[in-house]
């Protein structure tokens, strides 16, 4: 077989696989550790706010590099963000939803172990497919419908496998799996809607992805600040916005901010199969790491549920060959 001119080099595909895998696995494990370790607990709303600020600075730096000078970058941002207020306001919806979603993910990570959190959050595939059908009028293949049913079945098995009383973490928040699952489910709904809405905006204009992310983060900052002040006013006014921060929290802030941007850079080199590999390997890594780091008890029912979720990811990304195209070859 001859490689097509636009085909990505194999090295870039494998780099994409490793990057996506590590980003998926490390973020979940890091969030779980940060929310259950002993000591002063940092404000999750503050961490989300700082992640958006970090993302904004990163995107502005990329725009600066693309434009070639600070003057041209400032002019491009001004023309795109300030001079087109209606277009900018369209991004308000996903900006607000992403802020709420990221706060909910911290709540979920506080109440669910990393492995359960990782598996449950794959329900975003279901919600994204649901909104793609309703908002973008897309049609799903039979295999994709089967994969969604398999996905739900796997998540149900994983949740039912955790019937033992939640382990109390010394110095950490009280564990409640119902709260954790509810937060993850709401985050999946918001992720699905915001993702499809943002995709619709991207396809309806010629603005670059990085400039769209500048708009997104620029509008997310006031939403994030309001969320922080409304939910944690007493702590912010008495102990400060960065109460409980240390090197690990700053690492988590950068990881959360850079994760999405990093995936946006490498995802063009990875097809659906590789993305399925990345997500599946992340689930496996989270399960294995949780056993050693968080004394996670891996049961047969949990393993079966996780296997169903992994199978559903591959099945959803699988596109059966077209008989008509094969006959022309």
Secondary structure, DSSP 8 states (H G I E B T S, - for coil): ----TT---HHHHHHHHHHHHHHHHHHHHHHHHHHHSSS----HHHHHHHHHHHHHHHHHHHHHHHHSSHHHHHHHHIIIIIS-HHHHHHTHHHHHHHHHHHHHHHHHHHHS-HHHHHHHGGGHHHHHHHHHHHHS-----HHHHHHHHHHHHHHHHHHHH--S-----TTS----HHHHHHHHHHHHHHHHHHHHHHHHHHHTS---HHHHHHHHHHHHHHHHHHHHHHHSHHHHHHH-TTTT--HHHHHHHHHHHHHHHHHHHHGGG--HHHHHHHHHHHHHHHHHHHHHHS-----HHHHHHHHHHHHHHHHHH-----HHHHHH-
